[in-house]
């Protein structure tokens, strides 16, 4: 049988050119994903300061390419244009003629005021795929509201679900921005497939942080609609509601455990030396090993189990659970993960540029393997023909 795996130099988006008018995280995340699949991404930045993530004035020692910027912009080209200047705007439109995809994340209405709306770009590139990224979408009375990650977390109910008591807590990294970028990349890939299949219709994509936040909360969204009530705060408990699915304190740290089925819970109870906790009166009798323990956690059972786990050392307990077939992990910080577990994951899709990440999948011949760096501000272009 013929090996049909494409050579490493023939990536799925080879030949696709993207004009990227985005900044900060969500938009650059979208084009970063596409760049790592082989697309040529031309990043358009403001004169003098560029993308705010360059932190040129606040982190001058980083030469405009601090780690957070490199993470999402490695492999791209950088163009400096003043979009309010007619000459530079004409320069941009000249570049747009050769680009299959145009991505922007201005406040809704701003691109039109600049003469860079979808219809404006179609005048120079009729088949362009035009993608707009915003906080609240391109239409509706909220569309013009400013938006940042934690603000959307607050507005959509995400922040209210974190923690178990006390004030609301945001997710500890820009989860909504990241999800929005992934949503945009997916939508652009679908649009490119439409073009490849002969679709010649106008394609405009509206990606919002609010829609992406709702997608992340799909299961609790459905539950809220069904019950007409806000979801409870679950803290570090598992979503099934099993007494063995939570994050437990040990003698020297914490271990997160997912003993969701009766069989897994029996193993957990045996490891802690309390097999009786898997029996009545703590749990109903007659449950098979494959039964999920939906909503069977109780304060009494939790107290008894937690007391036994607090006697154990985290690393030894983690190893015993894994050996018994129970999903578990000692709570590590990110540096611990990178030093302890990352080296044990063969082929983890991290390129040679240390701070640049690949998309969240592995596929031979589909992702860049070459060493790529994040561009200096305005590094790559002087005229449209040199892009």
C-alpha positions as CSV (number, residue, x, y, z in Angstrom):
1,X,0.0,0.0,0.0
2,X,1.4,3.4,-0.9
3,X,2.3,5.7,2.0
4,X,0.1,8.8,1.5
5,X,1.5,10.7,4.4
6,X,2.5,14.1,3.1
7,X,6.2,15.2,3.5
8,X,6.9,17.5,6.4
9,X,7.4,20.4,4.0
10,X,3.9,20.0,2.6
11,X,1.6,21.3,5.4
12,X,-2.2,21.4,5.1
13,X,-2.3,25.2,4.8
14,X,0.7,25.6,2.5
15,X,-0.2,28.4,0.0
16,X,-2.8,30.0,2.2
17,X,-2.0,33.6,3.0
18,X,-3.7,35.4,5.9
19,X,-3.8,39.1,6.6
20,X,-3.9,39.5,10.4
21,X,-5.1,42.7,11.9
22,X,-5.5,41.3,15.4
23,X,-3.8,42.0,18.7
24,X,-3.5,40.8,22.3
25,X,-4.7,37.1,22.6
26,X,-7.9,35.9,21.0
27,X,-7.1,37.0,17.4
28,X,-3.4,36.1,17.5
29,X,-4.3,32.7,19.0
30,X,-6.5,32.1,15.9
31,X,-3.9,33.0,13.4
32,X,-1.2,31.3,15.4
33,X,-3.0,28.0,15.0
34,X,-3.3,28.5,11.3
35,X,0.4,29.5,11.0
36,X,1.5,26.3,12.7
37,X,-0.5,24.4,10.1
38,X,1.5,26.1,7.3
39,X,-0.4,29.3,6.5
40,X,1.6,32.5,5.8
41,X,0.4,35.1,8.3
42,X,1.1,38.7,7.7
43,X,0.6,40.6,11.0
44,X,-0.3,44.3,10.7
45,X,0.7,46.4,13.7
46,X,0.6,50.0,14.8
47,X,3.6,52.2,14.3
48,X,5.9,52.6,17.3
49,X,4.3,50.1,19.7
50,X,2.7,47.4,17.6
51,X,0.7,44.7,19.3
52,X,0.2,45.7,23.0
53,X,1.6,42.3,24.0
54,X,5.0,43.4,22.8
55,X,5.2,45.6,25.9
56,X,7.8,47.7,24.2
57,X,7.7,50.5,26.9
58,X,6.9,48.5,30.0
59,X,9.4,45.6,29.2
60,X,12.1,47.3,27.2
61,X,14.6,44.5,28.0
62,X,12.6,42.1,25.9
63,X,13.2,43.9,22.6
64,X,9.5,43.8,21.8
65,X,9.2,40.0,21.9
66,X,8.4,38.9,25.5
67,X,7.4,35.3,26.1
68,X,3.6,36.0,26.0
69,X,4.0,37.6,22.6
70,X,6.3,34.9,21.3
71,X,3.8,32.2,22.4
72,X,1.2,33.4,19.8
73,X,3.2,35.1,17.1
74,X,6.1,32.8,16.3
75,X,6.4,32.2,12.5
76,X,4.4,35.3,11.5
77,X,5.6,38.3,9.5
78,X,5.2,41.8,10.9
79,X,4.1,44.8,8.9
80,X,3.8,48.3,10.4
81,X,1.0,50.4,9.0
82,X,-1.0,53.4,10.2
83,X,-4.5,52.5,9.1
84,X,-5.7,56.0,9.6
85,X,-3.3,57.2,6.9
86,X,-4.6,56.9,3.4
87,X,-1.3,55.8,1.9
88,X,-0.9,53.0,4.5
89,X,-4.5,52.0,4.1
90,X,-4.0,51.7,0.3
91,X,-0.8,49.7,1.1
92,X,-3.0,47.3,3.2
93,X,-5.6,46.9,0.4
94,X,-2.8,46.1,-2.0
95,X,-1.6,43.4,0.4
96,X,-5.2,42.1,0.7
97,X,-5.3,41.3,-3.0
98,X,-3.0,38.3,-2.4
99,X,-4.6,37.1,0.8
100,X,-7.2,34.4,1.1
101,X,-8.2,35.3,4.7
102,X,-8.6,38.7,6.4
103,X,-8.9,38.6,10.2
104,X,-9.6,41.7,12.4
105,X,-10.6,42.2,16.1
106,X,-11.4,45.9,16.2
107,X,-14.5,47.1,18.0
108,X,-17.5,46.4,15.8
109,X,-17.9,49.3,13.3
110,X,-14.2,50.3,13.5
111,X,-13.2,48.4,10.4
112,X,-15.9,50.0,8.3
113,X,-14.9,53.5,9.5
114,X,-11.3,52.7,8.4
115,X,-12.5,51.6,5.0
116,X,-11.6,48.0,5.7
117,X,-15.0,46.3,6.0
118,X,-15.8,43.0,4.3
119,X,-17.2,44.8,1.3
120,X,-14.1,47.0,1.1
121,X,-11.8,44.0,1.1
122,X,-14.0,42.1,-1.4
123,X,-13.5,44.9,-3.9
124,X,-9.8,43.9,-4.1
125,X,-10.2,40.2,-3.3
126,X,-13.7,39.0,-4.2
127,X,-13.3,35.5,-2.7
128,X,-11.8,36.7,0.6
129,X,-12.8,34.9,3.8
130,X,-13.4,37.8,6.3
131,X,-13.4,37.0,10.0
132,X,-14.3,39.4,12.7
133,X,-13.5,38.7,16.4
134,X,-15.1,40.7,19.2
135,X,-16.4,40.5,22.7
136,X,-20.1,40.6,22.1
137,X,-20.5,39.9,18.4
138,X,-21.0,42.2,15.5
139,X,-24.7,43.0,16.0
140,X,-27.1,43.7,18.9
141,X,-27.3,46.4,21.5
142,X,-24.2,45.0,23.4
143,X,-22.0,44.7,20.4
144,X,-20.1,48.0,21.0
145,X,-19.3,47.2,24.6
146,X,-15.6,46.7,25.4
147,X,-14.5,43.3,26.5
148,X,-11.6,41.5,28.2
149,X,-11.3,37.9,29.3
150,X,-12.2,38.3,33.0
151,X,-15.0,40.7,32.2
152,X,-16.7,38.1,29.9
153,X,-16.1,35.5,32.6
154,X,-18.0,37.8,35.0
155,X,-20.8,38.6,32.6
156,X,-21.6,35.1,31.4
157,X,-21.7,33.3,34.8
158,X,-18.4,31.6,34.4
159,X,-16.8,33.5,37.3
160,X,-19.8,32.8,39.6
161,X,-19.2,29.1,39.2
162,X,-15.6,29.0,40.3
163,X,-14.7,28.1,43.9
164,X,-17.0,26.8,46.6
165,X,-17.6,29.8,48.9
166,X,-16.5,33.4,49.3
167,X,-16.2,35.9,46.5
168,X,-16.4,34.9,42.8
169,X,-13.1,33.6,41.3
170,X,-12.0,33.9,37.7
171,X,-10.2,31.0,35.9
172,X,-6.5,31.5,36.4
173,X,-5.5,32.0,32.8
174,X,-7.3,33.8,29.8
175,X,-9.5,30.8,29.0
176,X,-12.1,32.8,27.1
177,X,-9.6,34.6,24.9
178,X,-8.0,31.2,24.2
179,X,-11.3,29.5,23.3
180,X,-12.3,32.5,21.1
181,X,-9.1,32.1,19.1
182,X,-9.7,28.4,18.7
183,X,-13.3,29.0,17.6
184,X,-12.1,31.5,15.0
185,X,-9.4,29.1,13.7
186,X,-12.0,26.3,13.4
187,X,-14.4,28.7,11.5
188,X,-11.7,29.8,9.2
189,X,-10.7,26.2,8.5
190,X,-14.3,25.4,7.7
191,X,-14.5,28.4,5.3
192,X,-11.3,27.3,3.6
193,X,-12.9,23.9,3.0
194,X,-15.9,25.6,1.6
195,X,-13.7,27.4,-0.9
196,X,-11.9,24.2,-1.7
197,X,-15.2,22.5,-2.5
198,X,-16.2,25.2,-4.9
199,X,-18.3,27.5,-2.8
200,X,-18.0,31.0,-4.3
201,X,-20.4,32.8,-2.0
202,X,-19.4,35.7,0.3
203,X,-18.0,34.4,3.6
204,X,-18.1,36.6,6.7
205,X,-17.4,35.0,10.1
206,X,-18.6,36.6,13.3
207,X,-16.7,35.1,16.3
208,X,-17.4,36.5,19.8
209,X,-16.0,35.9,23.2
210,X,-19.5,35.5,24.6
211,X,-20.3,32.7,22.2
212,X,-17.0,31.0,23.0
213,X,-17.6,31.3,26.7
214,X,-21.0,29.7,26.3
215,X,-19.4,26.9,24.3
216,X,-17.0,26.2,27.1
217,X,-19.9,26.0,29.5
218,X,-22.1,23.8,27.2
219,X,-23.0,21.2,29.7
220,X,-23.9,23.6,32.5
221,X,-25.6,25.8,30.0
222,X,-27.9,23.0,29.0
223,X,-28.5,22.1,32.7
224,X,-29.4,25.8,33.5
225,X,-31.9,25.9,30.6
226,X,-33.5,22.7,31.7
227,X,-33.8,23.6,35.4
228,X,-34.3,27.4,35.0
229,X,-31.8,27.8,37.8
230,X,-28.2,28.8,38.0
231,X,-25.7,25.9,38.6
232,X,-24.3,25.5,42.1
233,X,-20.7,26.2,42.9
234,X,-18.9,22.9,43.0
235,X,-15.4,24.0,43.9
236,X,-12.9,21.3,43.3
237,X,-15.5,18.5,43.3
238,X,-15.9,16.4,40.1
239,X,-19.0,17.2,38.0
240,X,-20.6,13.7,38.4
241,X,-21.1,14.3,42.2
242,X,-19.3,11.1,43.2
243,X,-17.9,11.1,46.8
244,X,-14.6,10.0,45.3
245,X,-14.4,12.7,42.7
246,X,-12.8,15.7,44.3
247,X,-9.5,17.3,45.2
248,X,-8.4,16.0,48.7
249,X,-5.9,17.4,51.1
250,X,-3.1,15.0,52.1
251,X,-0.3,15.2,54.7
252,X,1.9,17.1,52.3
253,X,-0.2,18.5,49.5
254,X,-3.3,17.8,47.5
255,X,-4.4,15.0,45.1
256,X,-7.2,15.3,42.6
257,X,-9.1,12.1,42.2
258,X,-11.8,10.9,39.7
259,X,-13.3,7.8,41.3
260,X,-16.6,8.2,39.5
261,X,-17.7,4.6,39.2
262,X,-18.5,2.2,42.0
263,X,-15.5,0.0,41.1
264,X,-13.1,3.0,41.2
265,X,-14.6,4.1,44.5
266,X,-14.1,0.7,46.0
267,X,-10.5,0.8,44.9
268,X,-10.1,4.2,46.5
269,X,-11.6,3.1,49.8
270,X,-9.4,0.0,49.9
271,X,-6.2,2.1,49.3
272,X,-7.1,4.4,52.2
273,X,-7.9,1.4,54.4
274,X,-11.6,2.0,54.7
275,X,-13.4,-0.5,52.4
276,X,-16.5,-0.1,54.5
277,X,-17.0,3.4,53.1
278,X,-18.2,1.8,49.9
279,X,-20.9,-0.1,51.7
280,X,-24.3,0.8,53.3
281,X,-25.0,3.0,55.1
282,X,-22.6,5.3,53.3
283,X,-23.7,4.2,49.8
284,X,-26.7,2.1,48.5
285,X,-26.2,-1.6,48.2
286,X,-26.5,-3.5,44.9
287,X,-24.4,-1.2,42.8
288,X,-22.2,-2.8,40.1
289,X,-18.6,-1.7,39.5
290,X,-19.7,0.2,36.3
291,X,-22.4,2.2,38.0
292,X,-21.6,6.0,38.1
293,X,-22.1,7.4,41.5
294,X,-24.2,10.4,40.4
295,X,-24.8,12.9,43.2
296,X,-24.1,10.4,45.9
297,X,-21.6,12.6,47.8
298,X,-22.6,13.4,51.3
299,X,-21.0,15.5,54.1
300,X,-20.7,12.4,56.3
301,X,-19.0,10.3,53.7
302,X,-16.8,13.1,52.6
303,X,-15.7,13.8,56.2
304,X,-14.8,10.2,56.8
305,X,-12.9,9.8,53.5
306,X,-11.1,13.1,53.9
307,X,-9.9,12.2,57.4
308,X,-8.2,9.1,56.1
309,X,-6.6,10.8,53.1
310,X,-5.1,13.5,55.2
311,X,-2.9,10.9,56.8
312,X,-1.3,10.0,53.5
313,X,1.6,11.4,51.5
314,X,0.5,12.9,48.1
315,X,3.1,11.2,45.8
316,X,2.7,7.8,47.3
317,X,-1.1,8.1,47.3
318,X,-1.1,9.3,43.6
319,X,1.0,6.3,42.6
320,X,-1.2,3.8,44.4
321,X,-4.4,5.2,42.8
322,X,-2.9,5.1,39.3
323,X,-1.7,1.5,39.9
324,X,-5.3,0.6,40.9
325,X,-6.7,2.1,37.7
326,X,-8.1,5.3,39.3
327,X,-7.5,8.6,37.5
328,X,-5.5,10.8,39.9
329,X,-2.9,13.5,39.9
330,X,-1.0,15.3,42.6
331,X,-1.8,19.0,42.3
332,X,1.2,20.5,40.6
333,X,2.0,24.0,39.6
334,X,2.8,24.6,35.9
335,X,6.6,24.6,36.5
336,X,6.3,21.2,38.2
337,X,4.3,19.9,35.3
338,X,6.9,21.1,32.8
339,X,9.8,19.6,34.8
340,X,8.2,16.3,36.0
341,X,5.6,15.2,33.5
342,X,6.3,17.0,30.3
343,X,9.6,15.1,29.6
344,X,7.6,11.8,30.0
345,X,5.2,12.7,27.2
346,X,7.0,11.7,23.9
347,X,6.3,13.8,21.0
348,X,4.5,16.6,22.9
349,X,3.8,19.1,20.2
350,X,6.1,21.9,21.4
351,X,8.4,23.2,18.6
352,X,12.0,24.2,19.0
353,X,11.1,27.8,19.9
354,X,10.7,27.2,23.7
355,X,7.7,29.6,24.3
356,X,5.7,28.9,21.1
357,X,3.0,26.2,21.4
358,X,1.6,24.1,18.6
359,X,-2.2,23.5,18.2
360,X,-3.6,21.0,20.7
361,X,-3.2,18.0,18.5
362,X,-0.4,15.9,17.0
363,X,-0.5,14.7,13.4
364,X,2.4,13.8,11.2
365,X,2.8,16.1,8.3
366,X,0.2,18.6,9.6
367,X,2.3,20.9,11.8
368,X,5.4,23.0,11.4
369,X,8.6,21.4,12.6
370,X,11.0,24.1,11.6
371,X,12.4,26.5,14.1
372,X,10.4,29.7,14.0
373,X,10.8,33.0,15.8
374,X,8.4,35.8,16.7
375,X,9.0,38.8,14.4
376,X,10.5,42.1,15.5
377,X,8.1,45.0,15.0
378,X,8.0,45.7,11.2
379,X,10.7,43.1,10.4
380,X,9.4,41.6,7.2
381,X,7.9,44.1,4.8
382,X,8.5,47.3,2.9
383,X,6.2,46.9,-0.1
384,X,3.2,44.6,-0.9
385,X,5.4,42.7,-3.4
386,X,7.9,41.7,-0.7
387,X,5.3,40.1,1.6
